[in-house]
Every structure is written in structure tokens, then in C-alpha cells.
Amino acid sequence: QKDYLDMLQNTPTTLQFKYPHIPSRGVIMGVEQDPRNPRLIRMFIEYRNEILEDMILCEIDPAQAHKIFVQQEIWDTITV
């Protein structure tokens, strides 16, 4: 089993993204350019490297994608 923390700390940044996804047992929410259509920005919900849901947020000019800023807030009201 790979030690992912060691990999992230000791691998040059340009090589880090050549590795597969880091395994997670939690739910991940993210925002990214849609891999199927570069004109779309999507929000996704992922669990154990499987996309459960995704929703298109907006359409963009791909040439301007590097200028887009997204703020994402997650509220957790579950009490243990």
C-alpha cells in the first residue's frame, strides 16, 4: 500500500498528478471543468472515487477558464 502523505510531501508537484486518485472513505464535493465538455463548470459529489451525482453550474468560454473563481461552502448539521 502506498503512503500517500509521503508521496505528496516528497514528490515534485509536476509529478504528483500522474498518480491515481487518493483513496477516501468520505464524501467529497468539488467544482471543476466538466471533463466531457470544456464549456461547462460542474459540481460533483464523489464517494470512494465514484461520482454519485454531478450538476452543471454554468457555461463558460474555455479560453477564460483560468480566470474563474468559485467559493464553495459546506454546512454539516449532523451531531454525534
Rosetta constraint file for C-alpha pairs under 8 A:
AtomPair CA 2 CA 7 HARMONIC 7.93 0.50
AtomPair CA 3 CA 7 HARMONIC 6.30 0.50
AtomPair CA 4 CA 8 HARMONIC 6.12 0.50
AtomPair CA 4 CA 22 HARMONIC 6.99 0.50
AtomPair CA 5 CA 9 HARMONIC 6.17 0.50
AtomPair CA 6 CA 10 HARMONIC 5.92 0.50
AtomPair CA 7 CA 11 HARMONIC 5.57 0.50
AtomPair CA 7 CA 16 HARMONIC 7.59 0.50
AtomPair CA 8 CA 16 HARMONIC 6.56 0.50
AtomPair CA 11 CA 15 HARMONIC 6.51 0.50
AtomPair CA 11 CA 16 HARMONIC 6.11 0.50
AtomPair CA 12 CA 16 HARMONIC 6.48 0.50
AtomPair CA 13 CA 17 HARMONIC 7.51 0.50
AtomPair CA 15 CA 19 HARMONIC 7.65 0.50
AtomPair CA 21 CA 49 HARMONIC 7.06 0.50
AtomPair CA 23 CA 48 HARMONIC 6.41 0.50
AtomPair CA 23 CA 49 HARMONIC 6.96 0.50
AtomPair CA 24 CA 47 HARMONIC 7.34 0.50
AtomPair CA 24 CA 48 HARMONIC 5.41 0.50
AtomPair CA 24 CA 49 HARMONIC 7.31 0.50
AtomPair CA 25 CA 47 HARMONIC 6.88 0.50
AtomPair CA 25 CA 48 HARMONIC 5.68 0.50
AtomPair CA 26 CA 47 HARMONIC 6.23 0.50
AtomPair CA 26 CA 48 HARMONIC 7.11 0.50
AtomPair CA 27 CA 45 HARMONIC 6.88 0.50
AtomPair CA 27 CA 46 HARMONIC 5.75 0.50
AtomPair CA 27 CA 47 HARMONIC 4.82 0.50
AtomPair CA 27 CA 48 HARMONIC 7.55 0.50
AtomPair CA 28 CA 45 HARMONIC 5.71 0.50
AtomPair CA 28 CA 46 HARMONIC 5.04 0.50
AtomPair CA 28 CA 47 HARMONIC 6.33 0.50
AtomPair CA 29 CA 43 HARMONIC 7.17 0.50
AtomPair CA 29 CA 44 HARMONIC 5.65 0.50
AtomPair CA 29 CA 45 HARMONIC 4.61 0.50
AtomPair CA 29 CA 46 HARMONIC 6.34 0.50
AtomPair CA 30 CA 43 HARMONIC 5.59 0.50
AtomPair CA 30 CA 44 HARMONIC 5.41 0.50
AtomPair CA 30 CA 45 HARMONIC 6.71 0.50
AtomPair CA 31 CA 41 HARMONIC 7.09 0.50
AtomPair CA 31 CA 42 HARMONIC 5.68 0.50
AtomPair CA 31 CA 43 HARMONIC 4.36 0.50
AtomPair CA 31 CA 44 HARMONIC 6.36 0.50
AtomPair CA 31 CA 70 HARMONIC 7.64 0.50
AtomPair CA 32 CA 41 HARMONIC 5.73 0.50
AtomPair CA 32 CA 42 HARMONIC 5.63 0.50
AtomPair CA 32 CA 43 HARMONIC 6.56 0.50
AtomPair CA 33 CA 37 HARMONIC 7.79 0.50
AtomPair CA 33 CA 38 HARMONIC 6.04 0.50
AtomPair CA 33 CA 39 HARMONIC 7.59 0.50
AtomPair CA 33 CA 40 HARMONIC 5.96 0.50
AtomPair CA 33 CA 41 HARMONIC 4.49 0.50
AtomPair CA 33 CA 42 HARMONIC 6.12 0.50
AtomPair CA 34 CA 38 HARMONIC 5.76 0.50
AtomPair CA 34 CA 39 HARMONIC 7.55 0.50
AtomPair CA 34 CA 40 HARMONIC 5.47 0.50
AtomPair CA 34 CA 41 HARMONIC 5.52 0.50
AtomPair CA 34 CA 42 HARMONIC 5.68 0.50
AtomPair CA 38 CA 62 HARMONIC 6.03 0.50
AtomPair CA 39 CA 59 HARMONIC 5.45 0.50
AtomPair CA 39 CA 60 HARMONIC 5.05 0.50
AtomPair CA 39 CA 61 HARMONIC 5.96 0.50
AtomPair CA 39 CA 62 HARMONIC 5.55 0.50
AtomPair CA 40 CA 56 HARMONIC 6.66 0.50
AtomPair CA 40 CA 57 HARMONIC 7.45 0.50
AtomPair CA 40 CA 58 HARMONIC 5.88 0.50
AtomPair CA 40 CA 59 HARMONIC 4.53 0.50
AtomPair CA 40 CA 60 HARMONIC 5.98 0.50
AtomPair CA 41 CA 56 HARMONIC 5.92 0.50
AtomPair CA 41 CA 57 HARMONIC 5.57 0.50
AtomPair CA 41 CA 58 HARMONIC 5.48 0.50
AtomPair CA 41 CA 59 HARMONIC 6.30 0.50
AtomPair CA 41 CA 60 HARMONIC 7.27 0.50
AtomPair CA 42 CA 54 HARMONIC 6.49 0.50
AtomPair CA 42 CA 55 HARMONIC 5.41 0.50
AtomPair CA 42 CA 56 HARMONIC 4.26 0.50
AtomPair CA 42 CA 57 HARMONIC 5.23 0.50
AtomPair CA 42 CA 58 HARMONIC 7.31 0.50
AtomPair CA 43 CA 54 HARMONIC 5.54 0.50
AtomPair CA 43 CA 55 HARMONIC 5.32 0.50
AtomPair CA 43 CA 56 HARMONIC 6.42 0.50
AtomPair CA 43 CA 57 HARMONIC 6.66 0.50
AtomPair CA 44 CA 51 HARMONIC 6.82 0.50
AtomPair CA 44 CA 52 HARMONIC 7.57 0.50
AtomPair CA 44 CA 53 HARMONIC 5.67 0.50
AtomPair CA 44 CA 54 HARMONIC 4.13 0.50
AtomPair CA 44 CA 55 HARMONIC 6.43 0.50
AtomPair CA 45 CA 51 HARMONIC 5.90 0.50
AtomPair CA 45 CA 52 HARMONIC 5.60 0.50
AtomPair CA 45 CA 53 HARMONIC 5.27 0.50
AtomPair CA 45 CA 54 HARMONIC 6.29 0.50
AtomPair CA 46 CA 50 HARMONIC 5.39 0.50
AtomPair CA 46 CA 51 HARMONIC 4.35 0.50
AtomPair CA 46 CA 52 HARMONIC 5.47 0.50
AtomPair CA 46 CA 53 HARMONIC 7.26 0.50
AtomPair CA 47 CA 51 HARMONIC 6.55 0.50
AtomPair CA 47 CA 52 HARMONIC 6.81 0.50
AtomPair CA 60 CA 64 HARMONIC 7.34 0.50
AtomPair CA 60 CA 65 HARMONIC 6.90 0.50
AtomPair CA 61 CA 65 HARMONIC 6.54 0.50
AtomPair CA 64 CA 68 HARMONIC 7.23 0.50
